[in-house]
Amino acid sequence: MLVTHSGRFHADEVFAISMILMLGEQEIVRSRDQEIIDQAEIVLDVGAEYDPETLRFDHHQNSFTRTREDGTPYATAGLVWEHFGKEILAKKGLEGDYEQQFALEWVDQKIIKDIDAVDNGMFVDDPRPSVSMLIGMMNVSSTDEVELQDAAFKQAIELTTNIMENFISAAIKEAEVVQELEACAENIDEGILVLEENLPFKDFIRSRPDITRVVYPKGPEGYGVFCNGHENHLPERFRGLREEELKVVTGLDDAVFCHKSGFMSVCRSFESALTMAKSH
């Protein structure tokens, strides 16, 4: 039996439930009754106890002070992902300690950390749209309408499960190629990373300021140039041009397109893409 609190639900415990359901079916009970909480196998976001060994994952008590390295405090979603994440990734087919750790951190940084931050009262002066707001808006207007609230709770679990499935799938794709990208990055020349395959590289290069631009195959389109950060965007004279206009400015016969912001471009040949990537 899995127990979480009754009343209004929030993104942190709903996402946590979605994670746990990925490992198997659970009877879910929503209650604040301590006698019921004591009988549970897993307790989420209620009970005033954090003890991963006994599967108690509350963060509201004063004794709980855990934060990430950047100071973002944990809430139930982060605690459950930290505890069960590798098991979930393994069940989804991701092998290797290095790859699993990469995916674990990727998902936390992309979505879980923000959920935890909102649940702990961060951004209250900046009520920007967030996944936490979307889940919160799924509550019914009156928690006295128990049947309606329970139905809304189930819908929220369905939504968060789909979201988590997508994020985990993306993380696994990134993790499966991270070592290949690291090997490619050993041969950076003039800040340019050259890829022989169109690997998912954008998150990888964000943590590598030594990589200024990437040249990569784009299938039938030819080859792309992608710039790592605004300071590395392609020259102003290329921006927003296509085909003949771009060919004149670049001197490249097979230049196709440069985005008006300069963050990417396309050429039909690798040689032209590499030349454009070296342009300043």
C-alpha positions in Angstrom: 0.0 0.0 0.0 1.2 3.5 -1.0 -0.1 6.4 1.1 0.0 10.0 0.3 -1.9 12.9 1.7 -5.6 13.7 1.1 -7.0 17.0 0.0 -5.4 19.0 -2.8 -2.7 17.2 -4.7 0.5 18.7 -5.9 3.0 18.0 -8.6 5.7 16.6 -6.3 3.7 13.7 -4.9 1.8 13.0 -8.1 5.0 12.7 -10.1 6.5 10.6 -7.4 3.6 8.2 -7.6 4.0 8.0 -11.4 7.6 7.0 -10.9 6.8 4.2 -8.4 4.0 2.9 -10.6 6.6 2.3 -13.3 8.0 -0.4 -11.1 4.7 -2.2 -10.5 1.1 -1.8 -9.4 0.3 -0.2 -6.1 -2.8 0.3 -4.0 -2.9 4.1 -3.5 -4.5 5.5 -0.4 -4.9 9.3 0.2 -5.0 10.0 4.0 -3.5 12.0 6.8 -4.5 9.4 9.4 -1.3 8.3 11.2 -2.6 4.8 11.8 -3.1 4.3 8.1 0.3 5.9 7.3 2.0 3.5 9.7 0.5 0.5 7.8 1.9 1.7 4.4 4.8 0.1 2.6 5.6 3.5 0.9 4.7 6.9 2.3 4.9 10.0 0.1 4.6 13.7 1.1 3.0 13.0 4.5 3.9 11.5 7.9 6.7 14.0 8.8 9.4 11.4 8.2 12.2 10.9 5.8 13.8 7.5 5.9 14.6 5.9 2.5 15.3 2.6 4.1 11.7 2.3 5.3 10.4 4.1 2.2 9.2 7.2 4.0 9.5 10.3 1.8 8.2 13.4 3.5 10.1 16.7 3.5 7.9 19.1 5.5 9.4 18.5 8.9 11.9 20.9 10.4 14.5 18.1 10.7 14.6 17.7 6.9 17.2 20.0 5.4 18.5 18.2 2.3 19.3 20.4 -0.7 21.1 19.9 -4.1 24.5 21.3 -4.7 23.1 24.5 -6.1 20.9 25.0 -3.0 17.6 23.8 -4.5 15.8 21.9 -1.7 14.4 18.4 -2.2 10.7 17.6 -2.2 9.0 14.3 -2.6 9.5 14.0 -6.4 13.3 14.5 -6.1 13.6 12.1 -3.2 11.7 9.4 -5.0 13.6 9.9 -8.3 16.9 9.8 -6.3 15.9 6.6 -4.6 14.1 4.7 -7.5 15.5 6.4 -10.6 18.2 3.9 -11.4 15.9 1.0 -10.9 13.4 2.7 -13.3 16.1 3.3 -15.9 17.3 -0.2 -15.7 13.7 -1.5 -16.2 13.5 0.7 -19.2 16.6 -0.9 -20.6 19.4 1.5 -19.8 22.5 -0.3 -18.7 25.8 0.9 -17.3 26.5 2.9 -14.1 27.9 5.9 -16.0 24.9 6.0 -18.4 22.4 5.6 -15.6 23.9 8.3 -13.5 23.9 10.6 -16.5 20.2 10.0 -17.2 19.4 10.3 -13.5 20.9 13.8 -13.3 19.5 14.7 -16.8 15.9 14.1 -15.7 16.4 15.8 -12.3 17.8 18.9 -14.0 15.2 19.0 -16.8 12.1 18.6 -14.7 12.3 17.2 -11.2 14.4 20.0 -9.6 11.9 22.6 -10.8 9.0 20.7 -9.3 10.8 20.4 -6.0 11.7 24.1 -6.0 8.0 25.2 -6.6 6.8 22.8 -3.9 9.2 24.3 -1.4 8.0 27.9 -2.1 10.5 29.1 -4.5 9.2 31.4 -7.3 6.2 32.4 -5.3 6.9 36.0 -6.3 7.2 34.9 -9.9 4.1 32.8 -10.7 5.3 31.8 -14.1 3.6 28.9 -15.9 5.2 25.6 -14.9 4.4 21.9 -14.8 3.6 22.3 -11.1 1.0 25.0 -11.9 -0.6 22.8 -14.6 -0.9 19.9 -12.2 -2.2 22.1 -9.4 -4.9 23.5 -11.8 -6.3 19.9 -12.2 -7.7 20.0 -8.6 -11.4 20.4 -8.3 -12.6 23.7 -6.8 -13.8 22.1 -3.5 -12.0 19.2 -1.8 -15.2 18.4 -0.1 -16.3 16.7 -3.4 -14.3 13.6 -2.7 -15.3 11.6 -5.8 -14.5 14.5 -8.1 -11.2 15.1 -6.4 -10.3 11.4 -6.6 -11.1 11.4 -10.3 -9.0 14.5 -10.9 -6.1 12.9 -8.9 -6.2 9.8 -11.2 -6.2 12.1 -14.3 -3.2 13.9 -12.9 -1.3 10.6 -12.4 -2.1 9.7 -16.0 -0.7 13.0 -17.2 2.4 12.9 -15.1 3.1 9.3 -16.1 3.0 10.3 -19.8 5.3 13.3 -19.0 7.8 11.1 -17.1 7.8 8.4 -19.8 8.7 11.1 -22.4 11.5 12.6 -20.2 12.9 9.2 -19.3 12.9 8.1 -23.0 14.8 11.3 -23.9 17.2 10.9 -21.1 18.0 7.3 -22.2 18.7 8.5 -25.7 21.1 11.1 -24.4 22.8 8.7 -22.0 23.3 6.0 -24.6 25.4 8.3 -26.7 27.2 10.4 -24.1 30.4 8.3 -24.2 30.4 8.4 -28.0 30.1 12.2 -27.8 32.9 12.4 -25.3 35.1 10.4 -27.6 34.3 12.7 -30.6 35.0 15.7 -28.4 38.6 14.6 -27.9 39.2 15.8 -31.5 37.9 19.3 -31.3 39.6 21.6 -33.8 39.2 25.4 -33.6 36.3 24.9 -31.2 34.4 22.8 -33.7 32.9 19.4 -32.9 32.5 17.3 -36.0 30.0 14.4 -35.8 29.7 11.6 -38.4 26.2 10.8 -37.1 23.4 13.1 -36.0 23.6 12.3 -32.3 21.6 14.2 -29.7 24.4 16.6 -28.8 22.7 19.9 -27.7 22.6 19.1 -23.9 26.1 17.7 -24.1 27.7 20.8 -25.5 26.0 23.1 -23.0 28.5 21.9 -20.4 31.4 22.2 -22.8 32.3 25.8 -23.4 35.4 24.7 -25.4 32.9 23.6 -28.1 31.8 26.7 -30.0 30.1 25.1 -33.0 29.0 21.6 -34.2 29.0 20.3 -37.7 26.6 17.3 -38.1 24.7 15.4 -40.8 21.1 16.3 -41.3 20.0 13.5 -43.6 18.6 14.6 -47.0 19.1 18.2 -46.1 22.9 17.9 -46.1 24.9 19.1 -43.1 24.0 21.5 -40.3 26.0 23.9 -38.2 24.8 24.5 -34.7 26.3 27.2 -32.4 26.8 26.7 -28.7 25.6 29.9 -27.1 24.8 33.3 -28.4 28.4 34.5 -28.4 29.2 31.8 -30.9 26.4 32.5 -33.4 27.3 32.8 -37.0 28.3 36.2 -38.5 25.7 38.9 -38.9 26.3 39.0 -42.6 25.0 35.4 -43.0 21.9 35.7 -40.9 18.4 35.4 -42.5 19.8 34.6 -45.9 18.9 31.7 -48.2 20.1 30.0 -51.3 21.5 32.5 -53.9 21.8 35.4 -51.4 23.7 33.2 -48.9 25.9 31.7 -51.6 27.0 35.2 -52.7 27.9 36.3 -49.1 29.6 33.1 -48.1 31.2 32.1 -51.4 29.8 28.6 -50.9 28.0 27.2 -53.9 25.8 24.8 -51.8 24.9 27.0 -48.9 21.2 26.6 -48.2 20.0 28.6 -45.2 21.2 30.6 -42.1 18.7 31.3 -39.3 18.0 35.0 -38.8 19.4 34.8 -35.2 22.6 33.0 -36.5 22.3 30.0 -34.2 22.3 27.4 -37.0 22.7 27.0 -40.8 22.5 24.3 -43.4 24.7 23.4 -46.4 24.5 20.5 -48.8 28.1 19.4 -48.3 30.2 18.7 -45.3 33.0 20.8 -46.6 30.8 23.9 -46.9 29.3 23.3 -43.5 32.8 23.1 -42.0 33.8 26.3 -43.8 30.8 28.1 -42.5 31.4 26.8 -39.0 34.9 28.4 -39.1 33.6 31.7 -40.3 33.8 34.8 -38.1 
